[in-house]
Amino acid sequence: MFKNLSYKAQRKIIIISFSLIPVVLLFTLAYLPVFNMFKYSFTNWNGYSKSFDYVGFDNYKTIFTDSKYFSVFKVSLYYFAASFVQMAIALYFATILSFNVKFKNFFKGVLFFPYLLNGVAIGFIFLFFFRPDGTLDTILRAVGLGDFIQGWLLNPKIINVSLAGAAIWRYMGFNFIIFLGAISSIGKDIYEAAEIDGANRWHQFRHIILPSIKQIVQLNLILAISGAISAFDIPYIMTGGSNGSNTFVIQTVTTAFKYNKLGLASAMAVVLLFIVIIATLLQRLLIKEEK
């Protein structure tokens, strides 16, 4: 039967046959859960009951009017501010290591290594680092700064600063490698011409490197926004969201699986999805404008 078909018809059947399974899997595992997430966000479903009631936009109103849920956005500001410090450090090291420096490959590996580590391992590393009489306290006492010792993970005023510091240590390597790749793409003849004109390293950074990687800086900024709002593994492992360290994703997981409010948690996931989509569209718009 297949032999009697024309070449064009056979080609269509083969294309459809090979495409059918991936499309079905994509719809089943990606689009259908997202569709259900939108549907449940308008309900009071508890996650296990066979029935639920539609509550309209009540879940969305709760997110933006109840301080218990809206306050987690303030925690994201710590991670957002930390991302600027993270990018500044990454850009500094990427610039330094883009020039001829001894052991540059070794330092590249050292700076990128934390990004390769598992989030759980990093959480335990910094639990020992910040705990009372831990590594940080020992270092401060050794250099005569014992008066500055605090409950780094116990004081609600500084706990998010401590956690954001751990996030900087982990994710700085990612920004570093992106900046380094962008800086390495700048032609050496430009540096040579600048040196002939008497430009020092600062002048080269300000007038050559920075304008050349402007798009990469913008890209990292947009990624910082989505990363700040979706911070999860480090604060969840180190504090479980206690002492005011609750992030948006931790609050979503807690709402869904601890308080069995799947409807409200679905609405929070939808809000997070829209924030990421807006950040992505903004990123595309900025890069398109540069073209």
Backbone bond lengths (Angstrom), bond angles and torsions (degrees), N, CA, C in turn:
res aa  C-N    CA-C-N  psi(-1)  N-CA   C-N-CA  omega(-1)  CA-C   N-CA-C  phi
1 M - - - 1.464 - - 1.528 110.69 -
2 F 1.337 115.71 -42.05 1.462 120.23 -178.92 1.533 111.27 -67.55
3 K 1.384 115.54 -31.59 1.455 119.86 -179.02 1.516 112.24 -69.99
4 N 1.338 116.10 -27.18 1.459 119.78 -178.66 1.511 114.03 -76.41
5 L 1.328 116.79 -11.26 1.463 121.06 -179.33 1.520 110.57 -79.95
6 S 1.317 115.96 154.28 1.469 120.69 177.22 1.532 109.78 -70.50
7 Y 1.333 114.70 164.58 1.474 119.37 179.19 1.537 111.20 -60.38
8 K 1.323 115.66 -39.30 1.461 120.51 -179.38 1.530 111.10 -63.53
9 A 1.338 115.40 -42.93 1.471 119.74 179.96 1.528 111.18 -67.42
10 Q 1.366 115.39 -41.06 1.472 118.60 177.55 1.521 111.45 -60.90
11 R 1.340 113.96 -40.68 1.475 118.61 -179.10 1.525 110.81 -63.00
12 K 1.335 116.90 -41.90 1.472 120.64 179.55 1.526 111.16 -63.89
13 I 1.344 115.42 -41.80 1.475 119.39 -179.25 1.524 110.74 -64.10
14 I 1.351 116.80 -41.02 1.470 120.07 -179.93 1.531 110.76 -65.90
15 I 1.345 115.15 -43.50 1.478 118.49 -179.54 1.531 110.65 -62.48
16 I 1.346 115.59 -45.05 1.473 119.43 -179.37 1.530 110.54 -65.14
17 S 1.350 116.74 -40.21 1.471 120.50 -178.42 1.525 111.58 -63.31
18 F 1.350 115.47 -43.82 1.463 118.33 -179.59 1.531 112.58 -73.62
19 S 1.340 116.09 -25.82 1.468 119.10 -177.90 1.516 112.44 -86.56
20 L 1.350 115.71 -21.70 1.458 119.16 -172.02 1.539 112.26 -61.63
21 I 1.340 117.01 -49.79 1.470 120.27 -176.29 1.530 111.68 -63.32
22 P 1.364 119.13 -48.55 1.482 117.70 177.79 1.522 113.32 -60.06
23 V 1.350 116.26 -38.15 1.468 118.93 -179.62 1.527 110.66 -66.77
24 V 1.339 116.26 -41.88 1.477 120.03 178.64 1.528 110.29 -63.15
25 L 1.338 116.58 -44.19 1.474 119.99 178.47 1.524 111.17 -63.30
26 L 1.347 116.01 -41.43 1.469 119.94 179.36 1.525 110.83 -62.18
27 F 1.334 115.84 -44.65 1.464 119.98 -179.41 1.534 110.43 -66.12
28 T 1.356 116.25 -41.62 1.467 120.43 -175.29 1.530 111.94 -71.33
29 L 1.320 116.40 -42.13 1.468 120.31 -172.27 1.532 113.90 -94.81
30 A 1.346 117.33 -16.02 1.470 119.17 -176.55 1.530 112.08 -118.52
31 Y 1.342 116.43 -61.28 1.470 118.73 -172.73 1.522 112.89 -73.40
32 L 1.352 117.18 -39.04 1.467 119.47 -178.84 1.538 111.78 -63.90
33 P 1.364 119.86 -45.79 1.470 119.10 176.15 1.529 113.26 -60.44
34 V 1.341 116.45 -37.03 1.474 119.06 178.66 1.518 110.03 -66.73
35 F 1.341 116.56 -41.53 1.461 120.39 177.77 1.532 110.51 -61.09
36 N 1.344 116.24 -44.18 1.471 119.93 178.22 1.523 111.54 -64.89
37 M 1.336 116.05 -35.56 1.471 119.33 178.74 1.538 110.53 -62.08
38 F 1.338 115.72 -42.98 1.470 119.01 177.10 1.527 110.06 -63.32
39 K 1.332 116.51 -41.47 1.470 119.85 -178.42 1.530 111.21 -64.58
40 Y 1.348 116.40 -46.44 1.467 119.64 -178.21 1.527 112.04 -68.37
41 S 1.343 117.23 -23.34 1.470 119.06 -178.79 1.523 112.07 -66.83
42 F 1.344 116.47 -15.10 1.470 120.00 178.42 1.535 111.13 -103.67
43 T 1.342 116.23 17.07 1.467 120.18 -178.15 1.529 110.34 -126.85
44 N 1.338 114.91 173.80 1.467 121.06 174.59 1.528 110.71 -107.59
45 W 1.328 117.43 30.40 1.464 122.34 -175.75 1.533 110.51 -60.24
46 N 1.342 115.65 137.76 1.473 119.91 -178.01 1.532 112.35 -97.71
47 G 1.317 117.34 -0.02 1.458 119.22 174.04 1.508 114.74 103.00
48 Y 1.319 118.41 -20.27 1.469 119.85 -179.02 1.525 112.73 -133.04
49 S 1.300 118.02 -18.10 1.462 120.68 179.73 1.526 110.43 -71.12
50 K 1.330 116.33 145.93 1.452 120.02 178.99 1.527 112.64 -77.27
51 S 1.313 116.65 -15.85 1.466 120.03 -178.94 1.521 110.27 -123.64
52 F 1.312 115.33 154.96 1.465 120.92 176.54 1.526 108.46 -155.50
53 D 1.319 115.32 162.53 1.466 121.12 -179.51 1.528 110.03 -111.55
54 Y 1.304 115.03 144.56 1.468 119.73 175.91 1.531 109.12 -81.10
55 V 1.331 116.29 130.77 1.469 120.82 -175.81 1.526 111.70 -117.92
56 G 1.319 116.88 13.42 1.468 120.10 178.53 1.528 111.58 66.03
57 F 1.335 115.30 -133.46 1.468 120.76 -177.72 1.537 112.19 -95.30
58 D 1.331 117.32 17.10 1.474 119.80 -177.43 1.528 112.29 -59.47
59 N 1.343 117.06 -39.40 1.472 119.41 -179.69 1.534 111.05 -63.72
60 Y 1.325 116.32 -39.83 1.474 120.06 179.54 1.526 110.64 -68.77
61 K 1.347 116.33 -37.10 1.474 119.59 176.63 1.528 110.07 -63.38
62 T 1.336 116.56 -39.10 1.466 120.83 -179.97 1.529 110.71 -62.37
63 I 1.321 116.69 -41.58 1.473 120.35 -178.10 1.525 111.15 -60.63
64 F 1.330 116.89 -42.02 1.468 120.04 -173.04 1.529 113.29 -95.57
65 T 1.335 118.59 -6.32 1.461 119.77 -179.76 1.522 113.16 -116.00
66 D 1.329 117.78 -26.94 1.467 121.29 179.42 1.533 108.80 -84.22
67 S 1.330 116.46 121.35 1.474 120.60 -177.41 1.526 112.19 -61.19
68 K 1.334 116.94 -27.15 1.466 120.84 179.35 1.527 110.91 -60.32
69 Y 1.333 116.42 -35.98 1.462 120.46 -178.24 1.532 111.71 -96.30
70 F 1.336 115.71 -37.53 1.471 118.32 -176.55 1.524 111.96 -72.23
71 S 1.359 116.78 -27.64 1.470 119.80 -177.41 1.526 112.76 -64.14
72 V 1.339 117.48 -22.12 1.467 118.88 -179.72 1.526 111.30 -66.62
73 F 1.348 116.52 -23.13 1.466 118.42 176.05 1.529 110.51 -64.67
74 K 1.353 116.99 -32.63 1.469 120.57 178.83 1.525 110.63 -65.10
75 V 1.343 116.72 -37.15 1.470 120.12 177.60 1.526 110.51 -61.82
76 S 1.343 115.33 -35.26 1.465 119.08 179.56 1.518 111.63 -62.55
77 L 1.341 117.14 -26.20 1.467 120.32 179.69 1.526 111.45 -63.33
78 Y 1.350 117.12 -33.05 1.476 120.07 177.23 1.533 110.00 -62.22
79 Y 1.325 115.75 -44.79 1.466 119.90 -179.10 1.531 110.64 -70.15
80 F 1.342 115.80 -33.91 1.466 119.11 178.18 1.535 110.15 -66.47
81 A 1.354 116.33 -44.76 1.470 119.79 177.68 1.532 110.52 -64.08
82 A 1.338 116.03 -39.05 1.473 119.84 179.34 1.521 111.48 -63.86
83 S 1.320 116.60 -29.74 1.466 118.91 -178.83 1.523 111.32 -65.21
84 F 1.359 117.85 -30.49 1.468 120.25 176.88 1.530 110.35 -67.83
85 V 1.350 115.74 -42.09 1.471 119.95 175.88 1.526 109.56 -61.88
86 Q 1.327 115.04 -43.32 1.460 121.26 -179.83 1.531 111.30 -59.89
87 M 1.343 116.95 -45.22 1.462 120.34 -179.77 1.522 111.74 -68.18
88 A 1.353 116.02 -36.35 1.467 119.33 179.67 1.529 110.69 -64.77
89 I 1.343 116.57 -44.00 1.474 120.33 178.42 1.525 110.37 -64.94
90 A 1.340 115.69 -43.34 1.476 119.87 -179.54 1.522 110.69 -62.73
91 L 1.329 116.65 -42.63 1.467 120.44 -179.79 1.522 111.05 -66.21
92 Y 1.336 116.29 -37.60 1.474 120.79 178.82 1.531 110.39 -61.76
93 F 1.331 116.81 -51.42 1.467 119.88 -178.65 1.533 111.68 -67.74
94 A 1.337 117.03 -36.90 1.472 119.65 178.78 1.526 110.55 -63.44
95 T 1.331 115.98 -38.93 1.469 119.58 178.72 1.521 110.96 -67.14
96 I 1.330 115.98 -45.73 1.472 120.28 -179.52 1.536 110.82 -60.61
97 L 1.334 116.02 -45.95 1.462 120.14 -174.99 1.525 113.08 -81.50
98 S 1.329 117.55 -3.82 1.465 119.50 173.95 1.523 111.12 -80.00
99 F 1.345 116.89 -16.64 1.459 121.07 176.78 1.532 108.85 -92.69
100 N 1.313 115.94 176.78 1.462 120.40 -179.92 1.526 110.00 -76.45
101 V 1.318 115.58 101.38 1.464 122.59 -178.86 1.518 108.25 -125.74
102 K 1.309 116.29 141.14 1.463 120.00 178.59 1.537 110.28 -65.21
103 F 1.311 115.56 142.95 1.471 123.53 178.89 1.532 112.21 56.81
104 K 1.336 117.00 31.96 1.465 120.18 -177.25 1.535 112.01 -62.16
105 N 1.335 117.50 -38.53 1.469 119.40 179.10 1.526 111.50 -65.92
106 F 1.338 115.94 -35.47 1.464 119.82 177.61 1.535 110.47 -63.88
107 F 1.333 115.80 -46.27 1.467 119.50 -179.48 1.525 111.72 -67.28
108 K 1.332 116.99 -33.03 1.478 119.60 175.90 1.529 109.60 -60.25
109 G 1.337 115.51 -45.35 1.461 119.39 179.20 1.517 112.64 -63.69
110 V 1.329 115.98 -40.98 1.466 120.59 -179.78 1.527 110.84 -62.82
111 L 1.338 116.33 -42.65 1.464 119.94 -177.17 1.524 112.26 -72.52
112 F 1.347 116.92 -31.80 1.465 119.33 -177.51 1.522 112.48 -87.33
113 F 1.334 116.81 -18.83 1.470 121.22 -174.61 1.539 114.19 -55.98
114 P 1.350 120.33 -45.30 1.480 119.06 -179.08 1.520 113.94 -56.43
115 Y 1.349 117.41 -29.92 1.457 119.80 -179.01 1.524 111.47 -69.23
116 L 1.347 116.15 -22.83 1.462 120.62 -179.27 1.524 112.03 -82.21
117 L 1.324 116.52 -16.69 1.460 120.06 -176.98 1.517 111.44 -74.04
118 N 1.314 115.21 151.20 1.463 121.14 176.63 1.532 110.25 -69.59
119 G 1.338 115.59 143.47 1.457 120.09 -178.66 1.517 113.21 -60.52
120 V 1.343 116.66 -33.58 1.470 120.10 178.72 1.529 110.10 -65.83
121 A 1.335 116.40 -42.94 1.473 120.29 178.96 1.517 110.94 -61.74
122 I 1.330 116.15 -42.84 1.467 119.72 179.48 1.524 110.48 -65.07
123 G 1.332 116.43 -38.45 1.455 118.97 177.41 1.521 112.13 -58.87
124 F 1.327 117.12 -44.13 1.474 120.62 179.43 1.529 111.65 -69.80
125 I 1.341 116.46 -36.23 1.476 119.60 177.37 1.529 110.38 -58.18
126 F 1.327 116.11 -47.36 1.460 119.31 -177.09 1.531 112.29 -79.71
127 L 1.322 117.52 -18.17 1.473 118.27 171.16 1.528 109.67 -64.20
128 F 1.325 117.58 -43.35 1.467 121.48 176.43 1.523 110.74 -69.64
129 F 1.329 115.77 -32.68 1.474 119.62 -178.14 1.521 111.46 -68.57
130 F 1.353 117.25 -41.31 1.464 120.95 -173.35 1.526 113.78 -97.29
131 R 1.326 118.78 -7.95 1.467 119.17 -174.79 1.540 110.24 -67.49
132 P 1.350 118.10 157.99 1.481 120.56 177.54 1.534 110.62 -56.17
133 D 1.335 115.07 133.11 1.474 122.48 -175.75 1.532 111.91 60.76
134 G 1.321 115.45 26.08 1.457 119.93 178.11 1.522 111.40 -87.74
135 T 1.331 115.34 -160.34 1.468 121.24 -174.69 1.530 111.92 -61.05
136 L 1.327 117.25 -46.89 1.465 120.01 -177.09 1.526 111.16 -63.78
137 D 1.334 117.16 -44.57 1.469 120.58 178.88 1.524 110.86 -62.01
138 T 1.321 116.92 -39.76 1.468 120.93 179.48 1.526 110.90 -63.12
139 I 1.334 115.97 -42.33 1.472 120.00 179.69 1.528 110.67 -65.42
140 L 1.332 116.78 -43.71 1.468 120.08 -179.31 1.533 111.15 -62.34
141 R 1.337 117.28 -40.64 1.468 120.05 178.04 1.532 110.47 -65.90
142 A 1.338 116.22 -37.44 1.469 120.23 -176.94 1.523 111.60 -65.73
143 V 1.346 117.27 -31.38 1.469 120.50 -178.74 1.527 111.56 -99.40
144 G 1.334 117.25 12.31 1.460 120.73 175.94 1.512 115.19 79.16
145 L 1.335 117.77 20.34 1.473 121.60 179.80 1.527 111.08 -112.05
146 G 1.330 115.70 33.93 1.458 120.52 -177.77 1.518 113.98 -61.99
147 D 1.358 116.86 -24.98 1.475 119.96 -179.87 1.527 112.18 -67.07
148 F 1.327 117.05 -18.83 1.471 120.18 -177.77 1.531 112.55 -90.02
149 I 1.335 115.81 0.31 1.467 118.74 -179.36 1.532 110.41 -66.84
150 Q 1.323 115.07 134.00 1.467 120.80 -179.77 1.522 109.75 -139.38
151 G 1.308 114.48 174.79 1.465 119.22 173.13 1.519 108.08 -81.11
152 W 1.329 115.89 88.65 1.465 120.58 -170.25 1.520 112.39 -60.09
153 L 1.323 116.81 -32.35 1.469 120.33 179.30 1.523 112.09 -111.88
154 L 1.333 116.52 7.74 1.467 120.81 -179.10 1.516 112.35 -111.03
155 N 1.325 116.79 -25.73 1.457 121.72 -178.93 1.531 109.78 -87.25
156 P 1.356 118.37 115.83 1.471 120.10 -178.89 1.526 113.71 -59.90
157 K 1.347 117.15 -21.02 1.467 119.08 -178.02 1.526 112.60 -75.85
158 I 1.316 117.60 -25.98 1.468 119.47 -175.73 1.525 113.29 -122.51
159 I 1.332 117.19 -1.90 1.461 118.45 -175.48 1.526 112.12 -62.19
160 N 1.345 116.55 -38.41 1.465 118.68 -179.93 1.523 112.15 -71.97
161 V 1.344 116.18 -28.29 1.464 119.89 174.81 1.532 109.54 -66.10
162 S 1.348 115.78 -43.08 1.469 120.08 178.18 1.524 111.22 -61.61
163 L 1.338 116.25 -45.82 1.465 119.97 -178.72 1.524 111.60 -67.48
164 A 1.331 116.00 -38.28 1.468 119.10 177.45 1.531 110.42 -65.04
165 G 1.343 116.81 -33.80 1.467 120.60 175.99 1.523 111.60 -62.98
166 A 1.328 116.14 -40.90 1.472 119.87 176.72 1.526 110.83 -64.69
167 A 1.344 116.25 -37.54 1.468 120.03 178.08 1.531 110.90 -65.52
168 I 1.329 116.60 -38.25 1.474 120.02 176.96 1.516 109.82 -60.10
169 W 1.337 117.00 -46.20 1.466 121.68 -178.34 1.529 110.63 -60.07
170 R 1.337 116.30 -38.74 1.459 118.60 -176.30 1.525 112.95 -76.55
171 Y 1.347 117.07 -45.02 1.461 119.81 -169.68 1.525 114.09 -95.96
172 M 1.332 118.03 -5.70 1.462 119.71 -179.63 1.521 111.42 -60.05
173 G 1.345 117.40 -35.51 1.461 121.44 -179.04 1.518 112.61 -61.59
174 F 1.344 116.77 -33.37 1.464 120.63 178.70 1.529 110.49 -65.50
175 N 1.346 116.74 -48.97 1.466 119.85 177.29 1.523 110.82 -63.06
176 F 1.333 115.77 -38.21 1.463 120.79 -178.68 1.525 111.41 -59.35
177 I 1.331 116.82 -46.74 1.462 119.88 -175.99 1.531 110.75 -69.49
178 I 1.345 117.89 -32.64 1.473 120.69 177.20 1.528 110.00 -68.66
179 F 1.340 115.95 -44.97 1.469 119.24 179.05 1.527 110.61 -63.80
180 L 1.331 116.51 -41.75 1.461 120.61 -177.76 1.531 110.35 -63.01
181 G 1.336 116.72 -41.78 1.459 119.92 178.03 1.516 111.97 -62.86
182 A 1.330 116.33 -40.24 1.469 120.19 179.87 1.525 110.87 -68.02
183 I 1.338 116.41 -42.48 1.469 119.76 -179.05 1.530 110.26 -67.85
184 S 1.327 116.99 -36.62 1.467 120.42 -179.12 1.524 112.09 -66.38
185 S 1.336 117.34 -21.25 1.463 120.28 -179.67 1.529 112.75 -79.02
186 I 1.333 117.12 -8.26 1.472 120.40 178.80 1.532 108.52 -76.02
187 G 1.307 116.89 131.55 1.460 121.15 -176.85 1.525 112.95 -63.18
188 K 1.344 116.20 140.54 1.463 120.34 -179.58 1.532 112.16 -68.06
189 D 1.352 116.10 -26.79 1.459 118.63 -179.90 1.528 111.89 -62.52
190 I 1.349 115.83 -28.41 1.469 119.00 178.31 1.527 110.35 -67.25
191 Y 1.356 115.78 -42.36 1.467 119.33 177.48 1.534 110.58 -64.23
192 E 1.342 116.12 -41.60 1.471 119.80 -179.15 1.522 111.11 -63.17
193 A 1.332 116.21 -40.75 1.470 119.58 178.21 1.526 110.76 -65.53
194 A 1.342 115.53 -38.12 1.464 119.29 179.20 1.522 111.41 -66.90
195 E 1.343 116.49 -39.45 1.470 119.78 178.35 1.523 111.29 -64.74
196 I 1.330 116.98 -37.26 1.468 120.58 177.14 1.529 110.39 -62.36
197 D 1.350 115.43 -36.08 1.473 119.80 179.36 1.525 112.56 -80.07
198 G 1.346 116.69 0.96 1.462 120.03 176.06 1.519 115.03 91.49
199 A 1.337 117.68 13.62 1.471 120.18 -179.22 1.525 110.50 -75.85
200 N 1.329 116.73 131.82 1.471 120.46 175.46 1.530 108.94 -88.53
201 R 1.354 116.48 -174.22 1.473 120.25 -177.01 1.523 112.19 -62.32
202 W 1.311 117.54 -39.95 1.469 120.73 179.78 1.524 111.10 -63.16
203 H 1.358 115.12 -43.68 1.467 118.74 178.41 1.525 110.95 -62.98
204 Q 1.350 116.32 -39.14 1.468 119.63 178.59 1.523 111.06 -64.43
205 F 1.347 115.61 -39.76 1.469 118.94 179.00 1.528 110.92 -65.74
206 R 1.320 115.66 -44.64 1.470 120.31 -173.91 1.529 112.97 -72.46
207 H 1.343 116.70 -39.79 1.467 119.64 -171.67 1.526 113.75 -105.15
208 I 1.345 117.72 -12.11 1.472 119.09 179.44 1.529 111.26 -117.15
209 I 1.344 115.24 -56.74 1.473 118.55 -173.13 1.524 111.80 -68.22
210 L 1.323 116.03 -52.95 1.472 119.27 -174.83 1.532 113.19 -59.90
211 P 1.342 119.65 -47.68 1.480 118.19 177.17 1.524 112.82 -63.89
212 S 1.341 117.70 -30.61 1.469 120.51 -177.11 1.522 112.70 -73.28
213 I 1.330 117.62 -27.21 1.478 120.17 -177.51 1.530 111.19 -109.49
214 K 1.314 116.17 24.09 1.469 120.21 -177.76 1.533 111.42 -58.83
215 Q 1.326 116.27 -41.81 1.466 119.56 -179.62 1.524 111.41 -65.74
216 I 1.340 116.68 -37.23 1.463 120.11 179.24 1.528 110.63 -67.12
217 V 1.321 116.68 -37.51 1.466 120.10 176.75 1.520 110.01 -63.02
218 Q 1.334 116.46 -42.56 1.469 120.58 178.19 1.526 110.69 -63.41
219 L 1.324 116.11 -41.62 1.465 119.81 179.06 1.522 110.92 -61.72
220 N 1.325 116.74 -45.39 1.463 120.22 179.30 1.524 111.30 -64.02
221 L 1.317 116.72 -33.31 1.469 120.16 178.95 1.527 110.78 -65.36
222 I 1.328 116.42 -42.80 1.460 119.62 179.11 1.528 110.36 -67.08
223 L 1.333 116.36 -40.88 1.464 119.54 176.91 1.521 111.24 -62.52
224 A 1.342 116.43 -32.38 1.466 120.70 178.87 1.527 110.78 -64.80
225 I 1.339 116.35 -37.42 1.466 120.05 -179.98 1.529 110.43 -64.43
226 S 1.332 115.61 -49.36 1.471 118.79 -179.83 1.527 111.05 -67.90
227 G 1.343 117.53 -34.73 1.465 120.72 178.15 1.517 112.29 -67.82
228 A 1.344 116.66 -37.82 1.464 120.63 -179.00 1.525 111.32 -66.10
229 I 1.320 115.95 -39.46 1.463 119.40 -176.87 1.529 111.26 -77.83
230 S 1.343 117.42 -20.62 1.472 120.26 -177.55 1.532 112.73 -108.75
231 A 1.337 118.35 19.58 1.476 120.95 177.63 1.530 109.62 -60.81
232 F 1.326 115.79 131.04 1.464 118.18 -175.90 1.530 113.62 -144.96
233 D 1.328 117.66 -60.73 1.466 120.30 -165.03 1.529 113.68 -61.22
234 I 1.326 118.15 -49.28 1.468 120.01 -176.58 1.530 112.17 -64.16
235 P 1.363 119.70 -51.80 1.475 117.91 178.84 1.524 113.13 -65.34
236 Y 1.340 117.41 -33.03 1.468 119.64 -179.08 1.526 111.08 -68.34
237 I 1.335 116.74 -41.49 1.471 120.57 -178.71 1.523 110.94 -72.55
238 M 1.339 116.62 -39.91 1.469 119.63 -173.07 1.519 113.03 -82.00
239 T 1.317 118.44 -35.81 1.465 120.10 -174.87 1.522 113.34 -130.25
240 G 1.315 117.77 -15.94 1.466 119.77 -176.40 1.520 112.27 67.34
241 G 1.339 116.45 17.13 1.463 120.39 179.35 1.512 114.07 85.47
242 S 1.349 118.00 11.63 1.469 120.60 -178.88 1.526 111.20 -84.03
243 N 1.323 115.63 170.03 1.477 123.51 177.98 1.534 113.10 55.32
244 G 1.327 116.63 35.61 1.468 119.89 176.05 1.512 114.04 80.01
245 S 1.334 118.09 18.95 1.474 120.34 -179.76 1.524 112.28 -102.54
246 N 1.325 115.80 15.63 1.456 120.02 -177.96 1.527 110.82 -67.73
247 T 1.318 117.04 121.76 1.458 119.64 176.00 1.523 109.52 -97.01
248 F 1.327 115.45 174.73 1.459 119.94 -176.33 1.534 111.37 -62.37
249 V 1.338 116.46 -41.53 1.471 119.48 -178.06 1.528 110.87 -71.87
250 I 1.336 117.09 -39.21 1.469 119.57 177.48 1.527 110.16 -61.74
251 Q 1.344 115.88 -43.16 1.463 120.16 179.30 1.529 110.58 -62.46
252 T 1.339 116.41 -37.16 1.469 120.04 178.69 1.530 110.91 -65.04
253 V 1.337 116.31 -45.89 1.477 120.38 179.87 1.524 110.47 -64.19
254 T 1.329 116.96 -43.28 1.459 121.09 179.75 1.531 111.03 -62.53
255 T 1.338 115.86 -44.11 1.462 120.50 179.90 1.530 111.05 -61.44
256 A 1.331 115.99 -38.52 1.465 119.86 -176.09 1.520 112.41 -76.14
257 F 1.341 117.52 -48.83 1.468 120.02 -167.88 1.527 114.29 -105.32
258 K 1.321 117.98 -13.51 1.469 119.45 176.49 1.521 111.54 -99.33
259 Y 1.354 115.30 -42.07 1.462 119.58 -178.58 1.530 112.26 -102.77
260 N 1.346 116.46 1.81 1.467 121.06 177.04 1.527 113.04 53.72
261 K 1.333 116.07 41.52 1.465 120.68 175.28 1.523 107.75 -109.64
262 L 1.324 115.69 73.00 1.467 120.44 -176.87 1.516 111.78 -65.86
263 G 1.337 116.70 -32.65 1.462 119.78 179.23 1.517 111.22 -63.94
264 L 1.333 116.39 -48.41 1.465 120.77 179.62 1.531 110.56 -66.40
265 A 1.340 116.32 -40.32 1.472 119.77 179.18 1.531 110.60 -64.33
266 S 1.327 117.06 -36.67 1.469 119.83 177.07 1.519 110.87 -64.05
267 A 1.334 116.19 -39.70 1.479 119.56 176.80 1.528 110.67 -62.72
268 M 1.349 117.50 -39.47 1.468 120.29 177.83 1.528 110.26 -65.24
269 A 1.333 116.73 -38.79 1.470 119.68 177.79 1.523 111.25 -65.08
270 V 1.334 116.38 -36.60 1.469 119.89 177.79 1.524 110.17 -65.20
271 V 1.341 116.29 -42.50 1.476 120.24 177.67 1.522 110.28 -59.84
272 L 1.346 116.24 -44.76 1.468 120.18 178.83 1.523 110.48 -62.44
273 L 1.343 116.61 -40.44 1.465 120.80 179.03 1.524 110.85 -60.57
274 F 1.333 117.22 -44.08 1.462 120.64 -179.12 1.535 111.28 -67.39
275 I 1.336 116.85 -36.13 1.470 119.20 177.40 1.528 110.26 -62.81
276 V 1.331 116.67 -43.47 1.469 120.75 179.08 1.530 110.48 -65.36
277 I 1.357 116.88 -40.52 1.465 120.21 179.28 1.527 110.53 -63.67
278 I 1.336 116.42 -43.52 1.472 119.96 179.49 1.529 110.27 -62.88
279 A 1.354 116.09 -42.04 1.470 119.48 178.60 1.524 110.75 -62.97
280 T 1.346 116.96 -39.77 1.464 120.83 178.93 1.520 111.57 -66.03
281 L 1.345 116.52 -43.92 1.464 120.13 178.60 1.523 111.21 -62.96
282 L 1.336 115.34 -38.89 1.463 119.95 178.26 1.519 110.50 -63.08
283 Q 1.342 114.98 -41.83 1.465 120.26 178.18 1.534 110.59 -60.74
284 R 1.347 117.22 -46.78 1.464 120.61 -179.90 1.522 111.01 -64.35
285 L 1.337 116.51 -38.31 1.461 120.63 -179.39 1.519 110.85 -64.52
286 L 1.336 116.40 -43.15 1.460 120.19 -179.01 1.527 111.40 -65.69
287 I 1.334 116.38 -42.89 1.471 119.83 -179.70 1.521 110.20 -68.49
288 K 1.342 116.92 -36.66 1.457 120.31 178.88 1.518 111.17 -64.43
289 E 1.361 115.41 -39.24 1.457 119.33 179.06 1.520 111.14 -62.65
290 E 1.353 115.48 -37.58 1.457 118.37 -179.93 1.519 111.33 -64.98
291 K 1.383 117.27 -35.62 1.462 119.06 177.87 1.520 111.34 -62.90
